Amino acid sequence: MAGYRRGRINEEVVRELASIVREVKDPRVQKAIVSITAADVTADMKYAKIYFSCIGNADKAEVKKGLESASGFMRKQIAVRLNLRQTPELKFIPDDSIEYGANINRLLKQVEDDLHD
């Protein structure tokens, strides 16, 4: 049963952070289109790994620094929006799955075009 609760909390954290990240005033975050892809909250609710991706030509290291500098604001917003006993400390991790999927799609399209020639 605890795994089910953690899964729901992970989903809620992702949903709330997706809207909170739009409110961040840091220019490193504002100049990029940031998408929160997943969250992994520990069982004791003290820490959360937040996976994010950037669309466009933004530097992921700079966006990560911007998100880390705004983590206090985001943590406070999560505490207000979600009724948790303890608000987890946020650790941001870049997620390359969107770019990886786009690259695989491009390669498959290239193979398909080569087969039709």
N, C-alpha and C positions, 0 to 999 in steps of 0.2 A: 504494500500500500504506500510505503514511503517513496518508492520510485515514481509512482503515479503522481504524487503531490509535487515532487521535484520537477517532473516533466511539465506540469501546469505552471509552476513558478518560472521555469525557464522560458516558456512561451510568453508569459505575462511580462517578464523582464525585456524580452526582445521587442514586444509590441510597444511597451512604454518608452524604451530607449530610442526606437525608431522615430517617435514623435518628439522626444526630448532633444535629439541630436539636431533637429531643425532650429531649436531655440538657442543653440550655443553661439556665442558671439565671437569666438576665436576665429581670426581670419584664415588660419590654416585649415579649419574645418569648413568654413563658409565657402571657400573657393572651390571645394571639391563636392561632388555628389557622393555622400557617404550613405551606405546601406548597412544596417545591422543584420547579419545573416543568421547568427545563432548565439545562444548563451548557455553556459554550463556552470550552474551554481553548485557549490560543494554541499555535502549533506548537512554540515553544521551551519550553513548559510552565512559564513564569514567572508567567503571569496567567490567571485564570479569571473569566469573567462568570457569575454565578449568578443565575438568574431565579427569583423567588419570588412567591407570591400569598398573600393573607390572606383567610380566610373569616371573616365576621362583621363587626362594627362597629369593628374595630381600625384605628388610624391607621397607614397604610403608612409614613409618614415616621418615626414612632417605632419601628416594627418594624425598619425599615432601620437606624436608629441602634443598636438592640439587637443586630442581627445583626453589624453592623460592630464593635461593641465585643467581641463574642464570636468574632470571626474568628480570633484567635490560637489559642483553644481548638479551634475547628473545624479549623483548618489542621493543628494537631498531631495531632488524631484521624485526619485523612485520611492523614497521614504514617505513622501506626501501622498503619492498616487497609489501605492500598494501598501496594504496593511500587513506588514511583516514585523515580527519581533525584533529582528536584526537586519539591518540593511547591509548587503554584501559590499566588500571592497572590490572595485572594478579593475580588471586587468584586460587591456585591449590587445588583440592579436589579429594581424592582417589575414584575410581569407582570400586566397587566389582561385577559388573554385569557379567563379563567374568567368574570369579570363581563361581558365583551363577549359571550361566547357565551350567557350567561344572558339578557342583554338582547335579543339576536337571537331567542332561543327565545320570550321573552315577546311580542315584536312579531309573530312568526309565528303564535303562538297567538291573539293579538288579531285578526289578519287572518282567520284561520280561523273564529273565532267571529263576526266581522262577515259573512262570506260565508254562514254558516248561518242568519243571522237574517232 
